[in-house]
Amino acid sequence: MYAPSGTATKQERQCFFNSELPYLLTGEARHILLGGDLNCILEASDTTGGFTYSRALAELVHGLLLTDTWQSNPTRKDDTHYSASRAARIDRIYATRELLERKLGVEAVVAPFTDHLAVCLRISIDLPIMWRGRGLWKINSAVITENVCTEKLRTLWGQLQLQKGHFLTQKCGGTISVKENTATIPT
């Protein structure tokens, strides 16, 4: 997500955290990952200069029981945005406790075409393994020109036409055609 930036848009940012974001997060609150350019800080240690503190974000994070996924490390710099006069950690990822327990690591990495570092969270999730097979199947277009195949397709097409009232859309065409060898089966 991207929160409105700058001191002139403080009211917009507060509205974003108080109204818009909670509306988008309605529903399942057990698994929330909330991240992006927040354009504000929650801790004084997150900036080297005067950056905007957001009480609305602090209340949202507290109310949703979210935790900052970042862990400070004295051997690395925590800032994610740099300007001529200051640096700040305004790009963050928050997670619910259950997701935070699955965290494998978090780091800030250089991202092209921006003045921000990208915050990358590695997390372990259990997903069913999906097997795809060998890829897309294509019919050999030369087979379609054979009479046996043509008759079979004509029969199947006729059966489909009888069943089309059972489908949500009525957009069934009137012919089957093949680009290669241009075999057309009129209906």
N, C-alpha and C positions, 0 to 999 in steps of 0.2 A: 504494500500500500504506500501511498504518498500523501503525507499530511501537508496542508498549506504551509508555506514557508514565510519567514520574515516577521519582524515585529509589527508591521502594518496589518498583517492578517491574523493576529492573535485571536480575535473573536471567531474568525472562520475556523481556525484550528480547534478552538474549544468546542465549537458546534460539531465539528467533525468527530471529536472524541466523545462528546456527550450524547449526540443524536444519531449521526449517520453510521458510525462504526457499530454501536450496539444494535442498531436495526439490522445491519448485515450479519451480525453474529448471533441472531436469534436461532433457536433450535438446539442442536446437540452441543452442550457446553463442556462435555467431558473431554473432547479432543480438539483443542484449539492451538493452532500455530499462528501467531500474529507477528508479522515482520515487515520491515520496509524502512523507508526514509521518514522518520517521525518528526524531524525538524524541531525537536525540543529535547530537553534533558530532564532527568528525574533526580540526578545526583550531581552535586557540585564538582565531584571528581571526574565527571564526564566531559569537562571542558577546560580549556586553558584561558578562555576569555568570557565575555558576557554573552551567554546564550540563554534562550528563553526556557524557563521552567514551566511545565504544564501540570497544573493540579488536576485537570480533567483527565489526562492520560494516567496519572498516578491513581486516581479513583477507579478508572476503567480496569487497569491492571490488577488492582486490589480486589475489586468486585468480582472479576472473573477468575480469581485465584491463579493468576499467571505469574510466571517466574522468568526473569531475564536468563537466557541460555548462556550468556557470556560469562566466563570466569576470568577475572583479572589475573594477570601473570606479570610479575615484576620485570621479567626479561624481555617483554614486548610492549610496544605502544598500543594503547587501546583505541585511539581515535580512528574514526572512519571518514571524517570530512575535514579537509584542510583549507584554510584561506590565508591571506597574507597576514592577518592580525590574530588569528586564533585557530585552534583545532578542537574538535568535539567528537564524541561518540553519539551521533544522532541516528545512526542506522543500527537497528537492533531487531532481535527475534525473541519473542516471548512464547512460552509454552505452558500448557497445563501440566500438573505434576506427573500424571501417567506418561505423557509424551516425554517429559524431561528425564524420566527414569530410563528411557530408551536412547538417550543422547550418546553418540559415539565421540563427537567432537564438534567444536565450533571455531571458525577462524575468519579473519578478514583478509581478503585477497585483492590485489590490484585488478580493477575492471577498466576496460578501454572506454574512451569517449565520455568520461564522467570525472567529476572532482570528488567522488566518493569511492571508498573501498566497498567491495561486495562482502556481505556477511554470509558465510556458508555454514549451514548446520547439517551435520551428518547424523542420521537417526536410523535406528533399526526398527523395521516394521514387519509384521508377519502378513504375508500375502500368499494366496494360493499360486502355485507354479502353473503357468499357462503354457501349454505346448501348442505351437502353431503349425507344425508340419513343415513341408518343403517349400512353402510359399504359395503364390497364386496359381490356380489351375486355369489352363486355357485349352479350349478344344482345338484340335487340328482342323482348320477351316476346310481342308480338302475332304474331310469326312462328311461335311454337311451336303456336299454336292451329290453324294451317293443316294440312290432312290430309297433304300431301306431307312436311312437316317432321316431323309426328308419326310417320309411318311410318318415316322415315329414323332418327329417334331410337330408335324401338322396335327396329329392326334393329341399330343400333350397340350398344344396351344389351344385346341378346341376345348379341352377339359378345363384349362385355365380360364377361358372366356366364360364358361358356365359358372365358375366359382368366383369371378371378380366382384360380385355383389357383396361378398363376405369380407372384403378388404376395406380399409379406411379410405383409400384413394381409388378413384375410378379411372386413373390415367393408364390404361393398357392400350398400347398401340394396335394397329391393324395388321402389321406385317413384321416378319422377322427377316433381317438382312444381315449379311456378313460382308465385311469390307473386302477381305481377300477372296478372290474367285466369285464375288458378287452373287451368291446364292440367295434368292429371295423366295420366301414361301408366302403366297397370298392367302388371306383368310376369308 
